Amino acid sequence: MSPALNRRTLRRAALVAGAALVVRRALRGRVKQSPLWPMPALEEPVSGRPRARALSLLITRHEEIAEGVVQLRLEGHELPAWQPGAHLDLVLPSGLVRQYSLCGDPEDTSSYTVATRLIPAEEGGRGGSREVHEQLQEGAEVEVRGPRNRFALTPDAPTYLFVAGGIGITPVLPMLREAEARGADWTLLYGGRTRASMPFLEEVEKLDAGAGRVTVVAEDDGAAGGRPDLTGALAATAPGTAVYCCGPEGLMAAVESALPEGRTLHLERFTPRNSADGNGPFEVELRRSGTVVDVPADSTVLAAVRAQLPNVSYSCEQGFCGTCQQRVLEGEIDHRDELLTDAERDDSMLICVSRARSERLVLDL
């Protein structure tokens, strides 16, 4: 190739590259000016994005610590810090995402500890706990996200009442340790089906050291068995008491209804919140595709959307992992998740559990 021809080729390539750069800049500006042309102008994608950076941790301990309860030790290097009440998302081998409270030592930056109860299908189990029990064995690696904390221990309460039901003791245990280390005034009401199925029972009784601050009620415990006296325990609290409760939905609802005035209530849920508004039917418009889908009273927005757009991302289907978060352009949202911030709730929803208060929602899909 002659030098002159080579120079012409180089000039032509430079012109093409420059024109492409101008087009890209113009397109970027056009998108920012009009969020719906042709896609929303978001600095960071919202729809279907993971909520936190994933870590790959090594399982170094898989131990049954109570009947039907397995504890995992997950080891890594310089792990993100956490405070009592925090939980992790575990990405299971099947791709399911489940949330488990951290119950180890926050000062240990080399490992996380979680525990989970096996929930049979007849009790509403959907397979996640069985995967943890049967597939997450020592020597395997597991992907985790977090930790996140929506159940943090308030530092300035004059006294604390902790109420735990069964596996609900897991987020409460680090709180008890911290309250004891602070010299705080605390009591614990811990209930379960059987003493053999109640994890960390020995440790919480040791924390009490015979002071009478821990009340354990197991349904199989002879004449003393039965249900915890929630009304009596709450009535005995002083104004200003911070009440922390984790366990079955029925237990938390009972605590809510019996809570005296002047106490603050903190709940940790791992199932979707029930709404007083019920489950009425409504419509969802998918703005980008121009499709309108019906959401029946006995179905979810996620199911209706996936019938039209099967590739829409989702995972936990309980409003905790954030995978199915979608931008809402119009309509009033009935939020039922336990994850989004107030700011996020202004214009987005988790379509696996949340519904509409209006007759129609418009999603950016």
Secondary structure, DSSP 8 states (H G I E B T S, - for coil): --HHHHHHHHHHHHHHHHHHHHHHHHHHHHHHH-TTSSS---SS--TT--SS-EEEEEEEEEEEEETTEEEEEEE-SS-----TT-EEEEE-TTS-EEEEEB-S-TT-SSEEEEEEE---GGGT--SHHHHHHHH--TT-EEEEEEEE-SS---TT-S-EEEEEEGGGHHHHHHHHHHHHHHT--EEEEEEES-GGG-TTHHHHHHHHTTSS-EEEEETTSGGG-S---HHHHHHTS-TT-EEEEES-HHHHHHHHHH--TT-EEEEE-SS----TT----EEEEETTTTEEEEE-TTS-HHHHHHHH-TT-----SSSSS-TTEEEEEES-EE---SS--HHHHTTEEETTT-EESSSEEEE--
